[in-house]
Amino acid sequence: MRYTVPAPIALGDCLVQLFREASGRTRKQMLAGGRVRVNGVPVRLPSSMLEAGDVLEIGAKVAAASAVPAGLRIVHEDRDVIVADKPAGLLTIANEHERRRTAYAYLMSHARARRPPGRVFIVHRLDRLASGLLVFATTPDAKETLQSQFRAHTTERTYLAVVEGAMARSEGTIRTRLLDVEPGPVRETRDPARGRPAVTHWRVLRRGVGHTLLEIRLETGRRNQIRVHLAGLGHPIAGDPMYGSETDPFRRLALHAHVLAFDHPRSGERLRFVSPAPAAFSRLRVASRPADQ
């Protein structure tokens, strides 16, 4: 089915008008299954606003998804943003050693296969060795709006990390300045005239045998910030020899971008996404009792 929108309307209301005999559940399934496309882009939020002249299509899932490898999962896509769940080991964007196998390259290929062809723009990055949620913009305006939210610290970014040793306290906040001279490791400094301020909040979720599972909330987003800060506490992230780790129980950096929330750059609606903890993190052997007891 192909329909040209005559006047501004919310997508959910438009579907109600077009499919009056369908149940609310059926319309939700159409959206969740990627069957609803606006100007060639799958849209899954019923609150998304349509404008006069927009072309609404109801059909099969977008074939362009095949451009994305199995390890990289698109969890949300509309005309302005793509939210993806990145596997550990995949770069966000190219470096001098790797140009093709990156989240950016795969999603750019995906966007170019849309009707009409599109683009993606980098908003923020996630360490190659980490896994979890990333948001990409699909227009320059969306990129600027999203990046302004990151600069203003109005986004929500929560990570899960398994660190070495047993944390003495149940929660805390780390405030330091970080020196970032690529491509070397990031370092902490006490010199107020050097580096950039970095703030990390942490909370113990579970104490295990030789390791502790933490929930990390970022207030700033410097390169390697979580890795440097936790190593500075004497509890480096497991699988992170660059910052002093001596164990590798999961054969990967034990850091996962668990929650990502931001205001949609067009509608202003607050969007919040959750990527489940890697199964290996959840199998951390408990030493004695839960952290909050």
N, C-alpha and C positions, 0 to 999 in steps of 0.2 A: 504494500500500500504506500502511496506517495501523496502528501498533502502539503499545500502551501499555506502557511499561517497568515490570516488576514489582519490580525491585530495582536498587540502584546498580550500574553497570557502565560500562566505557569504551566509547565509541561504536564503535571498531574491533572490539572483542570482540563487541558486540551484532550488528554487521553480519555477522560470521563465523557466529554462531548462526543468523541469519535467512536467510543466503544461503550455505549450506555448499557448494553445487555451483558457486558462482561463484569465479573465480580472484582472487588478491590484486590483480592489475592492474585487474580489473573493478570491485572495491570501491573502489580508489583513484580510478578515473575517475568513479564515482558521487559521491564526495566532492568532487573537484576541479571537477566540472561543476555543482555547486550543487543536485544532485538530492536530497540528504539534508537534511531539515529537522527541527529539534527545537523543538517548541512554536511552529511557524510560522517559525522563523528558520533560514536556511541555515547549516550547520556543516560545516567542511571538515577539521578536525583529528581523526584517529582517536583521539587521546589524550583528547579532551574527555569529561568524566565526565557520565554520565546519572544522574538521580535517579529514585526510584520515583514513578510517576505521570506522568513526562514522556511526551509524545506524539511518536513518531517517524514521519515521513512520507517515503516514497520516491516521487518523481514528477518532473515537469518542473521546469525552472529557475524561480525566483521571478519572477513577472511584475512585481513592484514595481520591478525594476531599471530599467524605463522612466522612472521618476521622476528618474533621474540623467542629466544631459546627457552627451554623448559625451566631452567633455574631462575630465570627472571620473570616475575609474575606481575602483571598489571592488575592493581586492585581497584583503581578508579580512573575514569577517563571522561573528559567533556571537552568543550570547545576551547577551554583556557588552560587546563592543567591535566597532567598525567601523574598519578601516584603509583609507584612501583615498589615491589618487595625484592631487594637485591640479595643474591646469595653471597656468602663469603668467598673471597678470591677473585671477584669481578671488579674491575676499576669503575669508578663513576664516569670519568672522562679520561681521554688519552694522555699518556705521558711520553717521554722520549723513547721508551722501550716498547710500548704497546699502543697501537693506533686503532685497531679494528675491534678487538674483543673488549668492548666497554658498554656499560649500561646506556650511555649517551648514543653511541653508534647504533645499537640495536633499536632503541626507541626512535631515533631519527629515521631509520629504515621503515619502521612501523608507521610513522607519521606520513612519510612520503607515499606510502601505499594507500592512504586514505583518499576519499573523494570529496573535495579537491585535495591535492597533495598539501601536506602541512610541514611544520618544522617543530623542533623542540629546543628549549633554551635551559641552560643550567641555572638552577636557583641556589643550591647548596651541594655539598659533597658528603660522602660517607667513605671512611677508610676502606681501602681495597680488601683488607683482611676481615673487616666487620660485615655483618649482614643486617638486613632490615629495610626500613621505609625511607624513601626519597620522593620528593615532589619535583617535577619538571614543569616549566611553563610551555605553552604552545603559541604564545604571542609575546611580542616585546613588552606590551603594556602589563600583561600578567606577570612577566618576569620582574619588572620594576616594583609592582605592587607587593609581590611575595617577598622579594628581597628587602623591601622596606620593613616588612613585618619581622623578618629575621633580625634586622639591625635594631629595631625597637624592642626586641625580646618579647613580642606578643604571641609568638608561636609556642606550642607545647611540644617539647622533645624529651621523651623518656627512654632510657636505655636499660638493658639488663647486662650485667657483667659478672663473671665468675673470677674472683681474685684469689691469690695464694694466701694461705694463713687464716687465722681467726681474728676478726675485727674485735677490738676491745670495747668499742662503743657500738650502739645500735644505729646511730645516724650522725650526720655531721655535714658541715659546709667547708669547702676548700676555696680560699681566695688568694691567688698569687698573680704574678705577672709572668708571661711566657715569651721567651725569645724564639722566634721561628725563622731560621735561616735555611731554606731548602737547598739541597735535598737532605741535609743531615737531620738528626733527631731534634725535636723541640726540647728546650730546656727552661727550667724555672729560674727566675732571678729575683733578688730582693732589692735591686736598684730601682727606685721609683722613676728614674729617668729613662729606663730601658724597657723593652718588651711591651706587651699589651695586657690589660687586665683580663682575668679569666675566673669565672665562678662556677663551681660544680657542687650540687647537693646530692648526698648519697644516703641510702637507708638499707639496712640489712633485711633481706627477705628470708634467708635460710643459712644456717651454719652447718657446714659439712665436714667431712674428715679431711683436713688439710686445705680446704677451700671454703669460700663464702660467696653466696649469691647475693648481689647487690642490685637495687634499683637506683638508677642515676638520673637526675634531672638537670639538664643544662640551662644555665642562665645566659651564658655566652657560648659561642661556637668556634673556638680556635682549633687549628689543625692539631690532631692528636691530644686534644685537651684532656679527655677522660683518661687516656693511657698514661699521660705524664702525671696528672694529679694523683691517681691511685698509686702509681709507683713511688711518688713522693711521700705517701703515707707509709711506705714499706710493704704495700700489698699490690704488687703488679698484677695485671690481668694475666690469667693463665694463657699460655701460648703466645706470649709477647716478649721474646728474648731481647728485642731492641731496647726495652725499658726494664730489663732485669728479671724477667720471668725464668724460672728454672723447671717448670712443669708444662706439659702440653697434653692434658687428659682428653681433649676433644679433637686433637689434630687440626686445630684452627685457632684463631684469636677468639677468645670467649667474650665477645662484645656484640650486642644485637640491638638495633634501633627498634624499640618495641612499640612506642606510641608517637604519632605525629599529628598535630592539629594546627589549623590555620584558618583564617577568614578567606572565603572564596574571593578571588580578585574581581569578579564581576558582580555577583549577587550580595557579597558581604556575609553570606551564611557561614557559620562556624562548621567546619568539616573536621572530623576526628577519625583517625584510622589506627587500628591495633594489629600488629603482626605477632602471632603467638611465639612464645619462647621456643628456641630450638629444643627438640626432644631431649638431647643430651644434657642440656642445662637442668631440665626438670628431673633428671635421674640422679642428681647430686646426692650422694649418701649423707644422711643426717647424722650429725655427731651426737647430739643429746636431745635437745628440744627446740621448737620453733623460736625464731628470733624475738617475737613479741611476748614471750612468756617469762 
